Amino acid sequence: MKYCDLHCHTTASDGSDTPAELVKLARDAGLAAIAVTDHDTLEGVKEAIAVGKELGIEVIPGVELSVQFHVGNMHMLGYLIDLDCKELQKVLARVQKARADRNPVILKRLQGLGLPVTMAELEAVAHGGQIGRPHIARLLTEKGYVKSVSQAFELYLKKGAPAYAPKSILTPEQAIGAIHRCGGVAVLAHPFSLGLSRPDDLDGVIADLVHKGLDGIECYYSEHSKEFTDTCLAIAKKYGLIVTGGSDYHGKAKPYIKLGRGKGGLRVPYSCVEAIKGRAGKVLT
């Protein structure tokens, strides 16, 4: 069988590998395809596609958008989008500004908690990439204020934590619409992050997203248990949604997540790429 990883991040957002390095890692991991899905930016995609052609690795252009949701966190993955779509570029510019405006707020709150961190230090950690909470978490770890990135989120940066500041400005409809109008396929990322423990609650949220144009669900994911994966697969089948999967690879930012394998047991079949391509042909632009 051929395998893929359809949720990967690079230095264009909060990953530690350049787009070229990511593609080389995909080749070494024996993957047939990957998707570059950086947060709110397309900056790394063209480089990855070019290197992919050289190495024989299929690169799916993608993006991961943060979306408003009343509990947990909702992210929307866009696949096979037109990289030159001006409308999406305008949407991304708005979201990037919201992200940039949030960072000083978080830093000020951390400073108020007795954790002196500066924008200059944060920019050094990001190495020119788009700055987000994972970079702040890495800075806190490097300065010894926390033991790990996950602890930084748990103590200070997750929703409800003392240094958290909201960023999401897109509604689900806006995110899905922007993806569709650029010829892309809209997929709900890692449903577990919605924080819904009851299958009926998850079903209800996805039913609403289907009415808004949702195309698929990321059923195979590093943090999903077998039981949760089965629940997602059943819901996808119920609503005629495509199934995708990915590790959410970030490199050194999440060292416990391996490209193509997640925490070790993840295997995403290439049929997920074929499903995305099939759905793309049906998207109304």
Protein Blocks (a to p, Z undefined) as FASTA:
>chain_A
ZZddfbdcdfklmmfbdfklmmmmmmmnopabdcdddehiaklmmmmmmmmmmnopacdd
ddddddddfbhcdddddehiafklmklmmmmmmmmmmmmmmmmmmmmmmmmnopacdfkl
mmmmnnopacdfklmmmmmmmnopambfklmmmmmmmghiakbccfblcdfklmmmmmmm
nopacddehkllnopabfklmmmmmmmmmmnopabdcfbcfklcfklmmmmmmmmmmnop
acdddehigbjmlmmbcghklnopaccdfklmmmmmmmmmmpcZZ
